[in-house]
Amino acid sequence: MFEAAGAALTALLQPDRLQWLLLGVAIGLVIGALPGLGGIAGMSVLIPFVFGMDPYSGIALLVGMMAVTSTSDTFMSVLLGVPGSSSSQATIMDGYPMTRRGEGARALGASFMASMLGGLVGAVALFALLPVAKPIVLALKAPELLLLSLLGVSMVAILSRAAPLAGLVAACLGLLISSIGPAPAGGERFMFTWDYLYGGISITLVALGLFAIPELLDLVVEGRSIAQRPNGSLRFGRGLVTGALDSIRHFWLLLWGGFLGIVFGLLPGIGGSVSQWIVYGSTTQLARKDRHRFGRGDVRGVIAPESANNSGDAGTLVPTLLFGIPGNGTTAVLLGGLILLGVSVGPDMVSDANLPFLLTVTWTLAIANVVAAACCFLAARYIVRLSVVPSRVFVPFLLVLVMVAAYQNSQLWGDIVLLFALGALGWAMKRLGWPRPPLLIGFVLGTTVERYLRISIDRYGWEFLSRPVVIVVAAIIVALLVLGLRRRAPATPPALVREEAA
Amino acid sequence: MSQPERPPASADPARQVAADAVVILVFAIALIASRDFAPVARWFPTAVGLVGMAAGAGKLVVDLLAVRRANRPAVTGEPEPDAAAADLTAAPAADLTAAPLTAAGRRELLVWLGLIAVLLALIGLIGLVAAAAVWLPAVLWWKGKRSVPLAAGGAVGVVVVMMLMEAELHVRWPDALFDIYGMLT
């Protein structure tokens, strides 16, 4: 296997293939930095160009783009509080408060280092998983996937410790919104004769509406820059290095996020939108003494989800390449690209003949993550200055950009209408102090929970509850809920209040 | 302008009660509407509606108790006894909380909502690219206090970037309801 890995690296490092990898990385960085555009959009743009291309070059282009969107999407999430893509929502929780405190560069430094190391962890894991992935993935049936989805829902209890009832109501609202449109078992719901809703509501709209619109409105109302403590250029540079060192100092968090990212990436239909919240919630639980700092700008709240994002890309490639089961929307489009390249995915991918090609994917992931992190580090010291630009100057531009991003969902006016309707809901929740992440979690998991519950009951009856993995995960869920509700977040310590007010 | 700041909305139990009532109403409407769905599609929204109504009702009770305590005349300087109950609905640790909205802030909010409405109307009339080219310099000049050349330069930059996005990334824009550009040309 190591010989094959060497052959794959040699094949990839040929200049004509390396240039495609770098082009994919460049496109992925741009697409990731634009709010609302993620891997699916990038993959859709690139697919027409790979027809007739050498398979190694094609895979370098496609996987190179896919691997880095979750690195550059951090710019928007950290600096502006606008989710760059669906997999960078949890980063807002602590990244944006850090920026408001004048530590945007530190948050970005931590994020890029975590993304790079998380991506490398993912690449190594992909390499190690290739021989053993098949029995793991095939062992997980609908009941296990249902319980893992419910594990994500249980994060609601952790993310709304100080307001459990408001969090529960918000999660139910998210579940309700997720049921708008087509039902998994057939039929349509809550359409109210509006044809636009026939396809359901996109997570992009929900994320932009809940987080972007309220932040933009509050910024222009307050009439100031995002960072409350303007800094000089030297501070920006130092902040990047400090953040990068933070990631190395919290190496166990990187490994934890990377591990969970891979595990949830392996599971078709779960993906990065869910794993980042599970990683964030579990990280707050693991921090025993000072967990009250989470949500107020703790660098650990940036490191863990960012590590999970990038390692998750490697996880999603396992079912895609070995079984032809796409783990998420991006890999579904990638599958189409592989067909255009003449690559037949499936168990034969691990045969001696195809192994070098498969390992090219692993190397592409590793190299793309390193190149992307280097590019982001170089660009960050300039882009971070956005945080000290007066809001009334950049918010109008950003407002137009958010509308454009929302419109790409279905390219109908309904996208704009829903963006502002959800924005009004998000703004009201923010003013009322209701936690918004539980609504997003409920929305993301609603369809998955409904689909897997129905399949589980149809296939196994209620006996699915007696399956060993189901019992273990159910016990973890109960423990998390009990711990989450018992350990309510303490009031902000006076020292922290002074620190925030400064 | 020197109006005293109000406490954040999240600390106002009366507003919480009003919000709870609206949420319960939403879940009730969802429950009623879900009766018309196909049986296989009905159970999930029904279950969510019932749980949501129960949670909303629980929160309503807690908030009503908080309102009652808030209206009780304080006789001592000791901390309010409802601190623990209020904690259930207070701003959570893990969220981005809002600063208090002053009277000036409310006025500013209305102005910006108006500006957004104008942008949407312009998009409906002349399409997003043309609307942005008109709206952005105007807002930068009026609210951003930027000079006219700078505002115009910013607008030109935006249009160029948008055109590049359309050409290279296949991004599309909201169309005009009335194709004025087409009529003029």
Contacts between the chains, C-beta under 8 A, distances in Angstrom:
chain1	res1	chain2	res2	distance
A	30	B	169	7.9
A	31	B	169	7.0
A	34	B	165	7.9
A	37	B	169	7.3
A	37	B	171	7.7
A	41	B	169	7.2
A	44	B	170	7.6
A	45	B	168	7.9
A	45	B	169	5.8
A	45	B	170	5.8
A	81	B	96	6.8
A	92	B	96	7.3
A	93	B	94	6.0
A	93	B	95	7.7
A	93	B	96	7.6
A	96	B	96	6.3
A	97	B	96	6.7
A	158	B	94	7.9
A	159	B	92	7.4
A	159	B	94	4.9
A	159	B	95	8.0
A	160	B	92	5.0
A	160	B	94	7.1
A	160	B	95	7.9
A	161	B	92	6.7
A	161	B	93	6.3
A	161	B	94	7.3
A	162	B	87	6.1
A	162	B	90	5.8
A	162	B	91	7.2
A	162	B	92	4.4
A	162	B	93	5.2
A	163	B	87	7.9
A	163	B	88	6.3
A	163	B	89	5.7
A	163	B	90	6.2
A	163	B	91	7.2
A	163	B	92	4.4
A	164	B	88	6.6
A	165	B	55	6.1
A	165	B	58	5.6
A	165	B	59	4.1
A	165	B	62	6.5
A	165	B	88	5.5
A	165	B	89	6.7
A	166	B	59	6.4
A	166	B	88	7.7
A	166	B	89	5.7
A	166	B	92	7.2
A	167	B	92	6.9
A	168	B	51	7.9
A	168	B	55	4.3
A	169	B	20	8.0
A	169	B	23	5.8
A	169	B	52	6.4
A	169	B	55	4.8
A	169	B	56	5.3
A	169	B	59	6.0
A	172	B	27	7.1
A	172	B	48	5.6
A	172	B	51	5.6
A	172	B	52	3.4
A	172	B	55	6.0
A	172	B	56	8.0
A	173	B	23	7.1
A	173	B	26	7.5
A	173	B	52	6.9
A	175	B	44	8.0
A	175	B	48	4.5
A	175	B	52	7.8
A	176	B	26	7.7
A	176	B	27	7.2
A	176	B	30	5.6
A	176	B	45	6.5
A	176	B	48	5.2
A	176	B	49	7.0
A	176	B	52	6.6
A	179	B	44	5.8
A	179	B	45	4.8
A	179	B	48	6.8
A	183	B	37	7.3
A	183	B	38	7.4
A	183	B	40	6.9
A	183	B	41	3.5
A	183	B	44	7.5
A	185	B	38	7.9
A	185	B	40	3.8
A	185	B	41	5.9
A	186	B	38	6.5
A	186	B	40	6.1
A	186	B	41	6.7
A	187	B	37	5.9
A	187	B	38	3.7
A	187	B	40	6.7
A	187	B	41	3.8
A	188	B	37	8.0
A	188	B	41	7.5
A	189	B	34	7.0
A	189	B	37	5.4
A	189	B	41	5.7
A	189	B	45	6.1
A	190	B	30	7.2
A	190	B	33	6.3
A	190	B	45	7.4
A	211	B	96	7.9
A	214	B	98	7.8
A	215	B	96	7.2
A	217	B	109	6.6
A	217	B	112	6.5
A	218	B	98	6.2
A	218	B	99	7.2
A	220	B	108	6.9
A	220	B	112	5.1
A	220	B	143	7.5
A	221	B	101	7.2
A	221	B	105	4.7
A	221	B	108	4.8
A	221	B	109	4.9
A	221	B	112	7.0
A	222	B	99	6.5
A	222	B	105	7.0
A	223	B	108	6.8
A	284	B	94	7.1
A	292	B	93	6.0
A	294	B	93	6.7
A	294	B	94	5.9
A	295	B	92	7.4
A	295	B	93	4.8
A	295	B	94	3.5
A	295	B	95	6.2
A	295	B	96	7.9
A	296	B	93	7.1
A	390	B	144	6.9
A	392	B	143	4.7
A	392	B	144	4.6
A	392	B	145	7.7
A	393	B	140	6.5
A	393	B	144	4.4
A	393	B	146	6.6
A	396	B	135	7.5
A	396	B	136	5.5
A	396	B	139	4.5
A	396	B	140	6.4
A	396	B	143	7.7
A	396	B	144	7.4
A	397	B	136	6.8
A	397	B	154	7.4
A	397	B	158	6.4
A	399	B	116	7.1
A	399	B	119	7.5
A	400	B	119	7.7
A	400	B	128	7.5
A	400	B	132	5.0
A	400	B	135	7.9
A	400	B	136	6.8
A	400	B	158	7.0
A	403	B	128	7.3
A	403	B	174	7.4
A	404	B	128	7.0
A	404	B	162	7.4
A	404	B	165	7.7
A	404	B	171	6.5
A	404	B	173	6.6
A	407	B	128	7.7
A	407	B	172	6.9
A	407	B	173	6.7
A	407	B	174	5.4
A	408	B	171	6.1
A	408	B	172	6.8
A	411	B	172	5.0
A	413	B	174	6.4
A	416	B	120	7.1
A	416	B	123	7.8
A	416	B	174	6.1
A	420	B	116	7.5
A	428	B	19	7.2
A	430	B	95	7.8
A	430	B	96	6.9
A	430	B	97	7.2
A	430	B	98	4.7
A	431	B	8	7.6
A	431	B	9	4.2
A	431	B	10	7.0
A	431	B	98	5.2
A	431	B	101	7.1
A	432	B	9	5.7
A	432	B	10	5.5
A	432	B	15	6.5
A	432	B	16	6.5
A	432	B	19	5.3
A	433	B	8	7.0
A	433	B	9	7.3
A	433	B	10	2.6
A	433	B	11	7.7
A	433	B	89	7.3
A	433	B	90	6.2
A	433	B	91	3.5
A	433	B	92	7.1
A	433	B	95	7.6
A	433	B	97	6.2
A	433	B	98	7.6
A	434	B	10	7.9
A	434	B	19	7.6
A	435	B	92	4.4
A	435	B	94	6.6
A	435	B	95	4.5
A	436	B	95	6.1
A	436	B	96	7.9
A	437	B	94	6.8
A	437	B	95	6.9
A	446	B	44	7.8
A	446	B	48	7.8
A	450	B	44	4.7
A	454	B	40	7.6
A	488	B	87	6.8
A	489	B	92	7.2
A	489	B	93	3.9
A	489	B	94	7.7
A	492	B	93	7.9
